[in-house]
Amino acid sequence: MAATSNLRSTAAIDRFFRAESVVIVGASPKGGYLTSIVRNLKKWGYSGKLAVVNPRYEQVEGVPCFPSLAAIPYPIGLAVVGIRSDAVPAVLDDCEAANVGAVQIISSGFAEEGGEGVTRQRRLIEWAERTGIPVVGPNCLGLMSVPNRQVALAMACQPSSVKAGGVSLVLQSGTLATGLLMPLCARGIGIARLVTTGNEACVDVADFIRYLADDEDTRVIACYCEQFKRPLEFIKACERAADNNKPIVMIKVGRSDGARSAAFAHTGSLVGSDMAVDAVLKKLGVIRVDTADDLIETAAALSTTKRPRGRRVAFVSWSGTAGSMLSDLADACGIDFAPPPPAVKAQLSTIIPEYGTVSNPLDLTGQAFYDTRIIDESLKTLATCGAYDVVAYGGDFPSSFDMGSSAGQALTRAAAAAPDVVFPVMSLVGGHFYTMRDPQSAMADPQVDFDGMPLLQGAGTGLRALSALIDYAEFLRTRKPNRRLSDQRGQRSAYYAEAVRIIRQAKSDVLTEREGKRLLALYGIPVTREALATSPSEAARIAQDLTFPVAMKVESIEIVHKTDVGGVALNLCSSEEAAKAFEQIVASVHSHRPKAEIAGVVVQDMAKPGIELVLGATFDPQFGPVVAVGLGGIWVEALNDVRVLLPPFDAADVHAEIGQLRAASVLRGARGGAKADLEALADCIVKFGTLCTDLADEIGEIDINPIILVADGSGLTAVDCLITRKNAKGSTGPH
């Protein structure tokens, strides 16, 4: 265990990036990945000692060759191995004998190929755990550390095109290394570290994020992930990055979930595994993007040294076309162009030509090219009026922006007048990373000259990147360090023991409605009064003891969706109606499911009318409970109006998510309707989150549908509840 812990330590990961010597095992004059690594280390001016192990040659690319690791007369910091997979174990034995600091395995032929490759990878893991020597890979393309010129990466990259800077990349795919690195570098965005992790046999993305969170050369961490091998350690690493104000932008593939079988409860059909990933990343402050272009642009935006104070954005351009394009894209990109306040609008009207339009986005008109007073005074007015947190300037320049131009000087003066405002510069056209870039010209990216603010490229990608910057600043302002996702694992409330007893006493993998409601009531969630009747006369008596009208539902562990078999009767107003309903329900259920065992019919208070919501949870195998709330009743799946929360959360978190429902205006009493008791709803959902955290190891799915928010605003009631125990085999009744 000590060796395992050591190979993942910060000191162990540091050996990959700050090796005092690098030895390439298997490089030859014939070329290939390893020879590319040798060339890169040479041309980048790596200052450590460099050698090749290949008994067939005396030198490769001018680098001396040795017959074995044992023949090298100095300590080996990093061994880069790229030989046949079946020959790797012998090299690992040599690495252990030579006390190598770290190993990078380029070779494929391990678990990704199945069969014997799985066995090779398992033995590799056992070797690393025994020796405490960290291994990155196998099946990767290498790594690079720009500040110390250690580029052990199998790709073509010129030192003149890459500068040291604040963006570090962790990629589970080596294929993306060039595609991400070159556009960033062509933009003048500096790189600190890059690692391709391959199969992640021994160290993984969590280890590198944790390392980079403390790395003084790194300001932004960009990731491509296909899996999270150690979810809890990944969570802790991301929390550490947030503690240190190190934003993470990530492509996490796997949004499509076509192979997932139909879910048992409503919540399961609404909340797939990828929605759990979304919720986890959001809680951790990780900015999730879908494309490489968005990853590049968002990393560029997050590399700024400034953070917006709020979400208020003004956009300035000399083109009405630009304003129209951006206005159309803004909402989908999460940007709000709030109109200028009346006093600000009046002041701008004295600056902008009369044929211009004073709005947001602001059209300076083409006259601003010739009258620099227009852009200067407009930017300063917007920046200092107190109405905006971000003042962006945009044009059609696709690659760079001249800070010595009148626009650049106006931005510099506005930034000096309003130091708390962020001033992005955005090109409406994106993707032109290499064109129009004359190194002899005076054009420069604002990244260099303008308080760390990069030039954002593309109307859509630029606005999404700007939105990500705003989101991350808001995340830092509102995050609650005492409510860490990593801390909720294993927490138990005072209700835990009784709750487990209720679950384990259930006779089926699917709890009856009454059993489920006992669980809800234990946690303080309001439920209907009810009792089980086994005869018409008993149904009449129970109904008389309750308050009319009443509802009645069949109880059978074999029948989940009761309405489908005629197992529900509503609005019964007398004992006689209750007795008759009992007979009708039993007859209908026997007709639809003649072999189903019926325990009886539940008689319960008829809930007061109101807004129906669904509250439920699935339990992700990696990340635990995922709570969903949305519009409920029979339309829950058709409308799919759902928000997701991950425990731990509080009432403020709940209110924030409820406010983003499409039905939020209905809950607030739109069009003359009564305002729902949102405080009671938030309290209920917080209690439900506690229940889900307690029973994460016991419950497979839970569905409360509906919860009725009483129309007069006097509270809520959980009307129906479906709970499956962990590892339940599936529905015992029709869907």
Secondary structure as UniProt FT lines:
FT   HELIX           2..7
FT   HELIX           10..17
FT   STRAND          21..25
FT   TURN            29..30
FT   HELIX           33..43
FT   TURN            44..45
FT   STRAND          49..53
FT   TURN            55..56
FT   STRAND          59..60
FT   TURN            61..62
FT   STRAND          63..66
FT   HELIX           69..71
FT   STRAND          78..81
FT   HELIX           85..87
FT   HELIX           88..97
FT   TURN            98..99
FT   STRAND          102..105
FT   HELIX           111..113
FT   HELIX           116..131
FT   STRAND          135..136
FT   STRAND          142..145
FT   TURN            146..149
FT   STRAND          150..153
FT   HELIX           159..161
FT   STRAND          164..171
FT   TURN            174..175
FT   HELIX           176..186
FT   TURN            187..188
FT   STRAND          191..196
FT   TURN            198..199
FT   HELIX           205..213
FT   TURN            216..217
FT   STRAND          220..225
FT   HELIX           231..243
FT   TURN            244..245
FT   STRAND          248..252
FT   TURN            258..259
FT   HELIX           266..270
FT   HELIX           273..284
FT   STRAND          287..289
FT   HELIX           292..302
FT   STRAND          312..317
FT   HELIX           320..330
FT   TURN            331..334
FT   HELIX           342..349
FT   TURN            350..351
FT   TURN            354..355
FT   STRAND          362..363
FT   HELIX           366..369
FT   HELIX           372..384
FT   STRAND          390..395
FT   TURN            403..404
FT   HELIX           406..417
FT   TURN            419..420
FT   STRAND          425..427
FT   TURN            435..436
FT   TURN            439..440
FT   HELIX           446..449
FT   TURN            451..452
FT   STRAND          455..457
FT   HELIX           459..478
FT   TURN            481..482
FT   HELIX           485..488
FT   TURN            489..490
FT   TURN            494..495
FT   HELIX           496..505
FT   STRAND          510..511
FT   HELIX           513..522
FT   TURN            523..524
FT   STRAND          530..533
FT   HELIX           536..545
FT   STRAND          550..555
FT   TURN            557..558
FT   HELIX           562..565
FT   STRAND          568..572
FT   HELIX           575..592
FT   TURN            594..595
FT   STRAND          600..605
FT   STRAND          610..620
FT   TURN            621..623
FT   STRAND          624..631
FT   HELIX           633..635
FT   HELIX           636..639
FT   STRAND          642..645
FT   HELIX           651..658
FT   TURN            659..660
FT   TURN            662..663
FT   HELIX           664..667
FT   TURN            668..669
FT   HELIX           670..672
FT   HELIX           678..694
FT   TURN            695..698
FT   STRAND          699..710
FT   TURN            711..712
FT   STRAND          716..718
FT   STRAND          721..725
FT   TURN            726..727
//
